[in-house]
Structures are given as structure tokens and as C-alpha cells.
Amino acid sequence: MLGEPGLFTSKPIPAGAFVAFYTGTFFTRDEFSGLPEAKHQALSRYVVEDEKHNVLVSPIADAGPNRNQVDFTLHPAAAINEPGESEGANVFAQASVVEAIGNDGEIHEFVVFCMFTCSRIEANEELLWNYGDGYQSMRERVGYEAGSPCAEELIDGLRLPSPRGRVAAVLRDGRRVADALYELTLSGSDSSGEDWEPVKRRRR
């Protein structure tokens, strides 16, 4: 739509399928708000927030000369564009808390940001995600209108796969733990990995 990179699928994906974790550098809301203004602005373009758990994640690691440059091979979910004004989203983002046994043999509790499909996507089609109301200032600045998000009733009718297995795989592999999983202080609650919270990009 705006000459930005996009994310396409080479194979059909059914509705309700896991697409990817939204990955990057994690912050609490206070940590993010306390960043120097230049760094705050650089990270804000791609930052995603889970308000319930007070966690934000941005795929941009710094605000140096190449700020706003994202390695989309490392963080592919950040390449998902918004639908055009006459289009609808086929992807949405949700956060979940997952308890998993770490490599130390202890139970840890993580927040993960998951991307799912809300409708079937055919081979070679683009994945599209409405970033939410918090991104409106960026839309106005750039000069475009976004299409509709996935309908809530459609999302509510999906049975989303638990992220437990993927979290366990990330922990076993060890290479993407820091940018895929945000560890919480263990609450002692029995987290099923199936209680989802909507998340969105924000530009404030």
C-alpha cells in the first residue's frame, strides 16, 4: 500500500492458525515511557502492547543512524501490513501467559505475542493486520486509511492453538528466548495458555 515490505504465504493457511510470534526487545510501560525521546520515537513505529500485562515489544533494538530499520528475516511478523481502505484484515494479534519448565528445571511464566489468521489465506496472498486505534496518528501522518480489523465475533468463534509447544521449543533451542518470550514473576496461577488478550500496535 505504501511501498513497505509485506509478508506473504507460499502455502494456504486455514482460519485460526498460528502464524508467528511477534518478536523484538521487550519493555514494561514505564521502561518504554522513560526512554530518550529519539529512541522512543524510533521504537514506536513497530511497538506492540499488551495492556493487561504491562508489556511492550518492538523489533527495533536501537535508535542509531539506522533507526526504524527492521531485520524482517529475524522479525517477520513486523512486516505484516495493514489492509487497504477497502480491504479487511486476515490476521490478528493476541497475547497469552504460558507456564513452562525452563532449562534450569524450574517453572517459569512467560508472556508471548502470537499472530493468528481469522480467515483462510490462499497461497501467494498477503497477510494483513489492522494495528488498532492507537496507530491512528501514524496513519494520519503518513496519509492513509486502514481497512477493517478481523471481526470480534469471527475471532471469538475460533479455537486457537495453545502456544505451549512452541514456547517449549523456543526454550529448548535457546537462540530466540530473549526476543520471543517475556518472563513474568511467577504468580502461582495455573495458566492454560488459552486465555487470550488482544494486543495492538500503538503510536503515542
trRosetta pair geometry for C-beta under 8 A, 3 or more apart (Angstrom, degrees):
i j d omega theta_ij theta_ji phi_ij phi_ji
1 4 7.2 -9 55 27 74 100
1 81 6.1 160 15 171 108 139
1 82 7.1 -56 30 71 154 79
1 84 5.3 175 -103 -84 122 88
1 144 6.4 95 148 -154 123 157
2 81 7.9 176 27 -141 90 125
2 142 6.4 -10 -124 167 155 131
2 144 6.3 -105 -66 -33 115 151
4 79 7.9 178 145 -155 98 67
4 81 5.9 143 81 -96 121 114
5 72 5.7 -105 116 -49 155 167
5 79 4.9 -61 114 -143 106 108
6 79 6.0 126 -163 156 14 96
6 80 7.3 51 -157 -126 64 30
6 81 4.9 -44 -111 -9 94 119
6 126 5.1 -24 159 -140 137 120
6 127 7.6 165 172 50 90 69
7 72 7.9 -153 -77 -174 93 120
7 76 5.8 103 -113 171 126 92
7 77 7.4 -7 -55 -116 165 28
7 79 4.4 121 -50 95 95 105
7 80 4.9 -42 27 -80 126 66
7 81 7.7 179 19 -1 77 74
7 126 6.9 109 75 -157 49 71
7 127 4.7 -30 92 44 102 115
8 124 6.2 1 175 -159 122 37
8 125 6.7 175 -147 92 84 25
8 126 5.2 -51 -93 -96 80 57
8 127 7.0 -169 -97 -2 26 79
9 12 7.4 104 121 -102 131 13
9 13 5.5 -95 -148 -19 169 116
9 121 5.6 95 27 118 143 123
9 123 6.5 -108 109 -126 88 42
9 124 7.3 -81 79 -30 60 15
9 125 6.4 -5 43 59 96 71
9 127 6.5 88 -30 -47 98 100
10 123 6.2 4 165 -152 33 91
10 124 6.9 39 -122 -68 41 59
11 123 5.5 -20 -129 -100 19 95
12 120 6.8 -2 -174 -176 101 99
12 121 6.8 168 -154 89 54 56
12 122 5.4 -24 -106 -133 89 43
12 123 5.3 -55 -50 -41 66 78
13 17 5.0 -134 -180 59 95 147
13 19 7.1 37 -165 -95 158 89
13 117 5.2 157 124 -41 116 157
13 120 7.0 170 87 -154 55 53
13 121 4.6 7 51 52 100 101
14 17 5.2 111 65 -39 72 118
14 117 7.0 152 100 79 36 139
14 120 5.6 -28 -134 -106 43 86
15 117 5.5 -127 -127 115 39 101
15 118 6.1 -2 -147 158 96 24
15 119 5.1 -18 -94 -126 108 21
15 120 5.3 -61 -37 -50 83 61
15 154 8.0 -94 -164 174 134 105
15 158 6.4 -126 145 -105 96 117
16 116 6.4 -10 -150 179 31 119
16 117 6.5 -49 9 74 20 81
16 118 7.6 60 -60 -117 52 33
16 158 3.9 -178 -98 -157 107 114
16 159 6.3 42 -166 55 146 53
16 160 6.0 -138 -161 -91 86 54
16 161 7.6 116 152 -18 87 81
17 116 6.6 160 77 -154 35 74
17 117 4.9 16 45 26 85 114
17 161 7.5 20 -141 0 41 122
18 114 6.2 -60 -134 -169 95 116
18 115 7.4 96 -166 77 56 58
18 116 6.0 -44 -99 -99 42 78
18 160 7.7 94 -67 -169 82 86
18 161 5.3 -77 -30 57 112 121
18 163 7.2 136 -114 -94 141 80
18 166 7.2 -155 160 -36 161 151
19 77 7.1 118 110 -102 110 98
19 91 6.2 -8 -15 -133 160 121
19 114 7.9 130 44 175 73 71
19 115 4.1 -59 62 104 114 102
19 116 6.3 -176 -2 -98 94 21
19 117 6.3 113 -53 -40 110 81
19 127 6.7 107 -145 -132 152 152
20 23 7.9 -80 155 -12 102 99
20 76 5.7 -126 -127 77 169 105
20 77 4.5 -160 94 -63 125 105
20 114 7.9 169 90 -152 33 54
20 115 5.0 7 54 42 72 120
21 77 6.9 -121 99 -18 34 145
21 112 5.9 -74 -126 -170 111 101
21 113 6.2 96 -167 72 71 68
21 114 6.2 -43 -104 -98 57 56
21 115 7.5 -176 -99 7 9 87
21 163 8.0 93 -85 -146 98 133
21 166 7.3 177 -47 142 111 134
21 170 7.9 27 -19 -73 158 146
21 180 4.8 55 115 -147 159 96
22 48 5.4 -4 141 37 152 159
22 57 6.1 134 119 87 98 132
22 75 7.8 43 -163 -165 52 95
22 77 4.4 -116 -100 103 65 149
22 78 7.2 107 -148 -60 84 69
22 93 6.2 16 -28 -134 139 127
22 113 3.9 -56 49 111 104 123
22 114 7.5 -124 1 -58 84 10
22 115 6.1 107 -48 -41 89 101
22 199 7.7 -144 37 101 149 140
23 57 7.0 -97 -170 164 18 136
23 59 6.4 66 92 -98 65 93
23 74 7.4 -111 93 143 131 77
23 75 5.1 -139 72 -117 94 86
23 77 6.8 121 11 30 74 116
23 113 7.9 -169 -60 60 38 109
23 176 6.8 -50 -132 -172 145 113
23 179 4.5 61 180 141 102 95
23 180 5.0 -31 -108 -86 108 66
24 46 7.4 160 -85 117 161 118
24 57 4.6 132 60 167 102 89
24 58 4.9 -135 143 96 149 26
24 59 3.7 -108 -92 -78 117 43
24 60 7.1 8 -153 17 126 38
24 61 7.6 -155 -166 -69 81 68
24 75 5.8 45 -70 -116 85 142
24 78 7.3 86 -60 -62 122 129
24 179 5.7 96 -16 -159 3 99
25 43 7.6 -75 65 -129 118 128
25 57 6.8 162 76 -152 35 64
25 58 5.8 -22 55 63 87 76
25 59 7.6 137 8 -118 73 14
25 60 7.5 -67 21 80 115 42
25 61 5.4 123 -38 -114 131 63
25 179 6.8 -37 -67 -115 42 89
26 55 6.2 -24 -162 -166 106 99
26 56 7.1 146 -156 81 54 48
26 57 5.0 -26 -96 -96 66 85
26 179 7.8 -178 -24 -126 89 43
26 182 4.4 159 -137 -100 159 113
27 31 4.2 -144 -163 89 93 115
27 32 4.1 113 122 -58 144 91
27 35 7.9 -45 -129 -43 155 120
27 55 7.5 142 77 -159 43 52
27 56 4.8 -21 64 65 93 98
27 57 7.4 170 19 -83 72 37
27 58 7.5 7 4 7 115 99
28 31 4.6 96 50 6 77 104
28 32 7.0 -149 88 -5 39 87
28 54 5.4 12 -152 143 85 101
28 55 6.7 -46 -105 -98 50 50
28 56 7.5 85 -176 18 7 87
29 32 5.8 -58 -148 38 30 109
29 33 6.2 28 156 -17 66 109
29 49 7.6 59 -92 -141 94 118
29 54 5.1 -86 -6 -159 106 83
29 56 6.6 105 -86 -18 56 113
30 33 5.8 -56 -142 40 30 109
30 34 6.1 23 159 -16 64 114
31 34 6.0 -67 -148 41 26 108
31 35 7.3 48 151 -47 60 88
32 35 6.0 -30 -164 -9 37 114
32 40 7.0 108 172 -124 70 90
32 43 7.4 -130 -144 101 98 140
32 47 7.2 104 -146 -149 141 153
32 56 5.1 14 -53 50 153 146
33 40 7.6 44 -137 -120 26 132
35 39 4.6 -110 167 91 118 111
35 40 4.3 153 83 -66 111 84
35 43 7.1 16 96 25 172 136
36 39 4.9 76 63 16 85 105
36 40 6.7 -155 90 -12 37 91
36 63 7.5 -140 79 51 106 152
37 40 5.5 -55 -142 36 30 115
37 41 6.3 29 160 -18 66 106
38 41 6.0 -56 -151 36 27 109
38 42 6.4 28 153 -20 62 108
38 63 5.0 140 126 148 89 143
38 67 7.6 -124 161 -70 91 169
39 42 5.6 -53 -146 35 34 113
39 43 6.2 23 160 -11 68 109
39 62 7.2 -63 -125 -167 104 47
39 63 3.7 -137 -101 -11 63 142
39 67 7.8 -137 -116 -120 50 134
40 43 6.3 -64 -147 42 25 102
40 44 6.1 35 155 -39 63 110
41 44 5.6 -50 -143 20 28 119
41 45 7.9 42 161 -33 55 88
41 63 7.5 86 61 -131 76 132
42 45 7.1 -50 180 4 32 106
42 60 5.7 -138 142 133 93 150
42 62 7.6 -16 112 125 151 36
42 63 3.8 171 15 -113 152 93
42 67 3.7 -76 -130 -172 131 124
42 68 5.6 -120 -151 -47 77 72
43 46 7.1 -86 -173 52 48 81
43 47 5.4 58 144 -58 85 113
43 58 4.1 84 -167 119 95 173
43 60 5.1 -154 -106 71 62 113
43 63 7.1 -73 -30 -68 84 101
44 47 5.4 -47 -128 10 35 120
44 58 7.6 -48 -64 -104 19 142
44 202 7.4 -75 -159 100 85 70
44 203 5.5 99 156 -128 107 64
44 204 7.3 -141 -146 41 127 49
45 60 7.3 60 52 -14 100 143
45 68 5.6 43 26 -123 155 96
45 138 7.1 128 -128 -124 66 143
45 203 7.1 34 -106 -104 37 108
46 58 5.3 112 86 -150 89 82
46 59 5.4 -58 126 34 146 92
46 60 6.0 126 42 -13 124 101
46 70 6.3 95 -57 -72 166 140
46 78 5.1 17 -158 -146 132 115
46 201 7.0 -74 -161 -129 31 119
47 56 5.3 8 -176 179 112 116
47 57 7.0 159 -150 80 66 33
47 58 4.1 -39 -91 -78 75 105
47 201 6.6 119 81 -148 49 72
47 202 6.2 -47 93 53 100 80
48 56 6.7 160 79 -155 41 66
48 57 5.5 -17 57 60 92 84
48 58 7.4 160 12 -79 66 54
48 93 6.5 -89 -158 154 138 163
48 113 5.9 102 107 -154 137 156
48 199 5.5 59 167 150 103 116
48 200 6.8 -168 -147 105 76 19
48 201 5.3 -52 -94 -86 70 58
48 202 7.6 124 -126 4 27 79
49 55 7.4 159 -152 89 54 47
49 56 4.7 -22 -99 -100 76 88
49 134 7.5 -32 35 83 127 171
49 199 6.3 -174 84 -157 39 88
49 200 6.5 -21 52 64 83 65
49 201 7.7 102 8 -137 81 18
49 202 5.1 1 4 -2 127 128
50 53 4.8 5 115 43 118 99
50 54 7.6 -40 92 18 78 17
50 55 4.9 4 52 60 106 92
50 56 7.6 -167 23 -77 65 43
50 95 4.0 12 -106 -15 137 167
50 111 6.3 -158 57 -178 158 137
50 113 6.8 -144 -44 -90 118 97
50 197 5.8 85 -154 99 102 127
50 199 4.7 -44 -81 -99 75 113
51 54 7.3 25 -168 -74 34 45
51 197 7.9 -140 51 163 70 128
52 95 7.4 -173 48 77 109 130
52 197 4.8 -105 18 -141 139 157
53 95 6.6 -129 19 135 129 145
53 97 7.0 157 -90 -69 142 107
53 111 5.1 159 125 -97 162 145
53 184 7.0 -83 -162 -87 118 130
53 197 7.2 157 -11 51 100 160
55 95 7.4 149 66 -145 120 153
55 111 5.1 149 27 86 168 159
55 182 5.2 130 -151 111 141 165
56 202 7.9 -78 -122 38 119 119
57 113 6.0 -136 33 -2 142 147
57 179 8.0 117 -159 -164 118 65
57 182 7.1 -129 -71 -50 114 128
59 70 4.8 52 108 -137 123 114
59 71 7.5 -140 165 46 113 67
59 74 7.6 149 -161 96 112 96
59 75 3.7 130 -131 157 136 173
59 78 4.4 -70 6 -55 151 153
60 63 7.6 66 144 -76 121 61
60 67 6.6 61 -174 -157 136 66
60 68 6.4 -23 -103 -92 147 24
60 69 7.3 110 -119 58 100 44
60 70 6.0 -79 -72 -83 78 83
62 67 6.9 -106 108 -93 62 81
63 67 4.5 25 -149 -100 52 132
64 67 6.1 162 55 -49 38 83
66 69 4.2 -43 164 19 95 139
70 75 5.8 -84 -180 66 109 125
70 78 5.1 -115 175 113 157 146
70 79 7.6 -166 101 -65 131 75
71 74 4.1 34 106 22 114 113
71 75 6.2 97 78 15 70 91
72 75 6.3 -73 -121 71 35 69
72 76 5.8 71 175 -107 73 50
72 78 6.4 -130 -111 73 76 97
72 79 4.4 62 -143 -59 125 123
73 76 7.0 17 -133 -68 19 87
74 179 8.0 4 159 112 107 159
75 78 4.5 27 130 4 110 121
75 79 7.8 142 108 -21 72 84
75 179 7.7 -93 -86 158 102 131
76 79 5.7 -50 -166 21 52 115
77 80 5.9 -25 -171 -6 53 115
77 115 5.1 -178 -129 -25 122 145
80 91 6.0 -84 -160 78 146 150
80 115 7.1 165 -25 -141 159 149
80 127 5.0 -60 -124 107 104 106
80 128 6.9 167 -179 -114 91 18
80 129 4.6 46 135 9 126 120
81 126 6.9 -14 42 165 111 129
81 128 6.1 -35 84 -118 75 71
81 129 7.4 143 85 36 26 75
82 89 7.5 -55 -153 -86 58 100
82 128 6.6 51 177 -167 21 86
82 129 6.5 -73 -98 79 51 52
82 130 5.8 67 -141 -109 93 46
82 131 5.9 -66 -81 -12 112 94
82 135 7.9 -173 -70 108 140 150
82 139 7.9 -36 45 -95 169 112
82 144 7.9 147 76 113 129 126
82 146 4.2 -61 163 -127 138 113
82 147 6.9 162 156 32 86 76
83 87 3.7 -135 -180 98 110 107
83 88 5.7 -63 174 110 176 5
83 89 5.1 -131 -18 -68 123 56
83 90 7.9 111 -72 -7 121 74
83 128 4.1 74 -69 166 81 138
83 129 7.9 151 -24 27 81 15
83 130 6.4 -38 21 -64 98 84
83 146 6.4 88 63 -174 66 75
83 147 3.2 -63 104 50 110 126
83 148 7.1 -31 69 44 140 47
84 87 4.5 77 52 8 76 114
84 146 7.8 -124 -146 -142 12 40
84 147 5.5 45 79 -36 36 116
85 144 7.4 -140 -50 178 99 80
85 145 4.3 50 -99 88 109 106
85 146 7.0 132 -89 124 55 4
85 147 5.7 159 -145 -71 9 72
86 147 6.5 -47 60 -100 17 113
87 128 6.4 -54 130 161 130 170
87 147 4.0 -91 72 -64 64 168
87 148 7.9 -146 108 30 43 72
88 128 7.6 123 109 97 37 132
88 147 5.4 -126 -80 148 29 122
88 148 4.7 -22 -117 65 82 97
88 149 7.8 -8 -162 90 76 7
88 150 7.5 101 165 -87 99 45
89 92 6.6 92 131 -67 134 76
89 118 6.9 56 111 34 90 129
89 128 5.0 -142 -127 113 55 88
89 129 5.4 66 -145 -121 121 27
89 130 4.5 -102 -46 -11 136 88
89 147 6.7 169 -38 96 66 101
89 148 6.7 -119 5 101 84 55
89 149 5.0 -7 19 -143 138 40
89 150 5.0 -84 90 -40 110 71
90 117 5.9 -11 152 -150 84 84
90 118 6.1 -153 -164 51 39 80
90 119 4.9 -86 -136 53 87 97
90 121 5.3 116 144 -78 145 104
90 125 7.8 13 45 131 165 127
90 127 6.4 -117 77 -141 103 55
90 128 5.4 73 21 47 84 87
90 150 7.2 94 -128 -82 15 102
91 115 5.7 8 -179 -177 116 101
91 116 6.9 161 -152 84 67 35
91 117 5.7 -45 -97 -102 68 52
91 118 6.8 -176 -94 3 14 86
91 121 7.9 8 -56 -54 92 141
91 127 4.8 39 -29 -176 142 98
91 128 6.3 154 22 68 96 36
91 129 4.4 -55 85 -75 101 94
91 150 7.3 -134 81 -42 14 126
92 115 7.5 167 85 -150 30 60
92 116 6.0 -22 62 63 77 85
92 118 5.4 56 -5 -43 111 118
92 129 6.5 152 -93 -135 32 92
92 130 7.9 -12 -102 45 79 81
92 149 6.8 75 -101 -178 106 99
92 150 4.4 -85 -48 27 123 137
92 155 6.0 -41 51 -97 162 127
92 198 7.6 -52 170 -131 115 89
93 113 6.2 1 -172 -178 111 94
93 114 7.0 156 -153 81 61 43
93 115 5.5 -31 -97 -96 75 67
93 116 7.8 153 -98 19 26 74
93 129 6.7 57 -28 -161 97 136
93 198 7.3 88 88 -163 70 58
93 199 4.7 -74 121 70 110 93
93 200 6.9 159 63 -80 121 38
94 113 7.8 168 88 -154 32 53
94 114 5.5 -22 67 64 79 94
94 116 6.5 0 14 6 110 119
94 160 7.1 -38 52 -135 153 171
94 196 4.0 -7 178 -169 136 117
94 197 6.4 137 -165 65 76 38
94 198 6.1 -50 -108 -99 71 38
94 199 6.3 143 -128 10 17 91
95 111 5.8 1 -175 -172 114 99
95 112 6.8 165 -150 82 65 42
95 113 5.3 -29 -95 -99 84 63
95 114 7.3 152 -99 16 30 77
95 196 7.0 134 64 -160 40 64
95 197 4.7 -29 61 65 93 97
95 198 7.8 4 15 95 83 8
95 199 4.8 86 -28 -43 103 125
96 111 7.4 162 82 -148 33 56
96 112 5.9 -17 59 57 81 89
96 114 6.5 4 9 2 107 123
96 163 5.8 153 65 19 133 125
96 191 7.8 134 165 174 84 114
96 193 5.5 71 151 -155 134 50
96 194 7.2 34 -139 -57 137 11
96 195 6.5 133 -135 70 88 56
96 196 5.5 -44 -75 -101 96 62
96 197 7.2 164 -76 16 45 79
97 109 6.1 7 -177 -179 103 98
97 110 7.1 162 -152 83 56 38
97 111 5.7 -33 -95 -92 69 65
97 184 6.8 -21 -135 9 113 147
97 191 4.5 -99 108 -140 97 146
97 193 7.5 -117 88 -90 44 49
97 195 7.2 -15 37 69 89 105
98 109 7.3 166 83 -153 38 54
98 110 5.3 -22 62 63 87 90
98 112 6.0 7 6 1 122 117
98 162 7.9 123 -111 178 114 90
98 163 5.7 -101 -64 84 146 101
98 164 5.7 -180 -151 -93 123 63
98 167 4.9 -177 110 -28 151 167
98 191 6.0 -158 -113 118 20 127
98 193 4.5 45 -106 -97 90 100
99 107 5.7 4 -176 -174 106 107
99 108 7.2 164 -151 83 59 37
99 109 5.2 -26 -96 -98 73 74
99 110 7.9 156 -91 18 25 72
99 186 7.9 73 -119 -131 103 95
99 190 7.5 -78 8 -148 147 39
99 191 4.8 138 -18 49 96 105
99 193 7.8 -115 25 -49 63 95
100 107 7.3 155 82 -149 22 63
100 108 6.0 -27 67 63 72 85
100 110 6.6 -16 21 10 111 117
100 164 6.8 163 -85 -151 103 74
100 167 5.0 -151 -49 123 153 120
100 168 5.6 -160 -148 -78 128 72
100 171 6.0 -175 130 -21 136 152
101 105 6.5 -13 -176 -153 107 30
101 106 7.0 163 -148 84 68 21
101 107 5.9 -45 -93 -92 62 57
101 108 7.5 117 -130 15 16 80
101 168 7.8 29 48 -117 75 97
101 171 7.9 153 88 122 51 161
102 105 7.2 -46 75 15 68 20
102 106 5.7 -9 42 63 105 73
102 107 7.7 145 1 -130 84 9
102 108 4.6 55 -39 -8 115 127
102 171 5.9 -130 -127 -156 57 133
103 171 6.3 -169 -38 168 85 95
103 172 7.7 139 -80 -104 98 40
103 174 7.2 25 -47 -88 148 106
107 186 6.5 95 105 -123 94 139
108 183 5.7 -49 -180 -132 116 110
108 186 6.9 -108 -134 -73 36 107
109 183 6.9 102 74 -159 54 65
109 184 4.6 -55 102 61 105 100
109 185 7.5 -9 56 91 121 21
109 186 5.0 142 -2 -106 117 63
109 187 6.5 16 -25 10 176 82
109 191 6.5 113 -136 5 103 145
110 167 6.1 166 63 -146 140 131
110 181 4.2 -32 -156 -167 141 104
110 182 6.2 129 -161 64 75 44
110 183 5.5 -42 -97 -94 75 53
110 184 6.8 176 -100 5 20 84
111 181 7.6 138 64 -164 46 56
111 182 4.4 -23 57 66 96 106
111 184 6.2 86 -26 -41 93 109
112 163 5.2 -146 78 132 150 161
112 166 7.9 129 -169 93 163 112
112 167 6.2 -118 -51 -83 146 108
112 180 6.9 7 -128 159 96 76
112 181 6.1 -31 -84 -109 89 67
112 182 7.6 177 -73 23 40 79
113 199 5.7 -76 -133 63 102 165
114 160 7.8 117 109 178 143 131
114 163 5.7 -136 -73 -74 137 132
115 127 7.9 56 161 171 133 142
115 129 7.3 -67 -140 -86 112 144
116 158 7.3 144 148 130 140 156
116 160 5.8 -60 -103 -125 159 111
117 120 7.3 66 150 -100 137 21
117 121 5.7 -120 -131 -9 135 111
117 127 7.7 -98 -96 -128 90 102
118 150 3.5 127 -5 -138 169 136
118 151 7.4 155 165 37 142 63
118 154 5.2 75 179 122 111 122
118 155 5.7 -50 -117 -78 115 76
118 158 6.9 -114 -128 -39 62 145
119 150 7.4 -168 -15 -122 91 101
119 154 7.2 -24 -61 177 87 143
121 125 5.0 -148 -175 78 86 126
121 127 6.5 -2 -129 -91 163 73
122 125 4.8 88 62 -18 73 126
128 147 7.3 10 158 59 137 125
129 149 8.0 22 -173 -129 51 80
130 146 5.5 126 -129 149 86 130
130 147 6.7 -116 -80 84 108 63
130 148 6.5 -68 -58 144 150 24
130 149 3.5 -111 56 -84 138 77
130 150 7.4 -163 25 -2 108 61
131 134 7.4 -99 133 67 93 80
131 135 3.9 35 101 -10 126 156
131 146 7.1 -122 23 -111 86 168
131 200 5.9 102 167 -171 57 85
131 201 3.8 -37 -164 42 114 115
132 135 5.9 103 68 1 66 100
132 149 7.3 46 -81 -80 54 142
132 200 3.0 4 -5 -154 156 141
132 201 6.2 167 35 48 102 62
132 202 7.2 -37 83 -77 123 67
133 136 5.8 -15 -172 -27 55 114
133 200 7.6 17 32 161 59 162
134 200 5.6 126 30 114 117 124
134 201 6.7 -162 84 104 105 52
134 202 3.6 -39 140 -120 139 79
134 203 6.4 145 143 25 77 58
134 204 6.4 -52 -166 -46 100 101
135 138 5.1 -50 -175 40 74 115
135 139 6.2 80 129 -26 85 98
135 146 7.7 50 93 -22 121 152
135 200 7.3 -130 -22 162 103 104
135 201 5.0 40 -70 96 123 104
135 202 6.6 -123 -63 -119 67 24
135 203 5.1 77 -127 4 53 109
136 139 5.4 -53 -150 34 39 114
136 140 6.3 38 154 -19 70 104
136 203 7.8 -156 44 55 40 110
137 140 5.8 -53 -149 37 33 111
137 141 6.3 33 152 -21 65 106
137 203 5.1 -143 64 102 100 111
137 204 7.4 117 23 -94 142 42
138 141 5.6 -53 -145 35 33 112
138 142 6.2 20 160 -8 68 109
138 203 4.1 118 -33 -5 111 175
139 142 6.2 -64 -144 46 26 100
139 143 7.8 -157 165 13 53 8
139 144 5.7 -98 -159 71 83 69
139 145 6.7 78 173 -103 129 32
139 146 6.0 -91 -108 -22 142 100
140 143 7.4 33 -175 -77 28 40
148 151 7.7 14 147 -64 121 74
150 154 5.8 -116 174 78 88 123
150 155 5.6 95 124 -55 119 104
151 154 4.2 88 69 2 94 108
151 155 7.0 -167 92 -6 49 82
152 155 5.6 -54 -148 38 36 110
152 156 6.0 37 154 -22 68 107
153 156 5.5 -50 -141 37 33 114
153 157 6.5 32 157 -20 62 107
154 157 6.0 -61 -154 34 29 109
154 158 7.1 34 149 -29 61 102
155 158 5.9 -54 -159 19 37 114
160 194 7.1 159 74 -140 94 75
160 196 6.4 52 47 -52 154 145
162 165 7.1 96 96 0 91 85
162 192 7.3 -98 -117 148 121 75
162 193 4.3 69 -157 112 98 122
162 194 5.6 -53 -93 -66 91 88
163 166 5.1 -63 -165 49 71 111
163 167 5.5 76 135 -29 91 101
163 193 5.5 -144 46 -167 73 113
164 167 5.8 -59 -149 36 29 111
164 168 6.3 27 157 -18 66 106
164 193 4.7 -98 -50 -53 92 175
165 168 5.7 -54 -149 36 31 112
165 169 6.4 32 151 -20 64 105
166 169 5.5 -50 -146 35 35 114
166 170 6.5 39 153 -21 65 101
167 170 5.7 -52 -151 33 32 111
167 171 6.5 31 152 -17 64 106
167 181 6.4 97 -139 -96 92 125
167 193 7.8 -131 3 -117 137 130
168 171 5.7 -56 -150 37 32 112
168 172 6.4 33 153 -20 66 105
169 172 5.7 -53 -146 36 32 111
169 173 6.2 26 157 -15 66 109
170 173 5.9 -60 -145 41 28 107
170 176 5.5 -82 -146 77 101 98
170 177 5.9 138 149 -87 99 61
170 180 5.2 -123 -143 88 151 144
170 181 6.1 153 111 -31 144 120
171 174 7.2 29 178 -73 31 56
171 177 6.3 73 -103 -100 52 111
171 181 7.5 18 -67 -13 84 163
173 176 6.8 16 94 21 123 88
174 177 6.0 -28 -150 -21 39 117
176 179 5.8 -74 -165 59 72 89
176 180 4.5 49 140 -13 102 125
177 180 6.5 -77 -130 47 17 95
177 181 5.5 -42 -163 38 61 115
178 181 7.7 -43 -81 53 9 75
184 187 7.1 -17 126 -26 123 97
191 195 7.2 -107 -153 32 75 115
192 195 6.1 98 50 -15 100 90
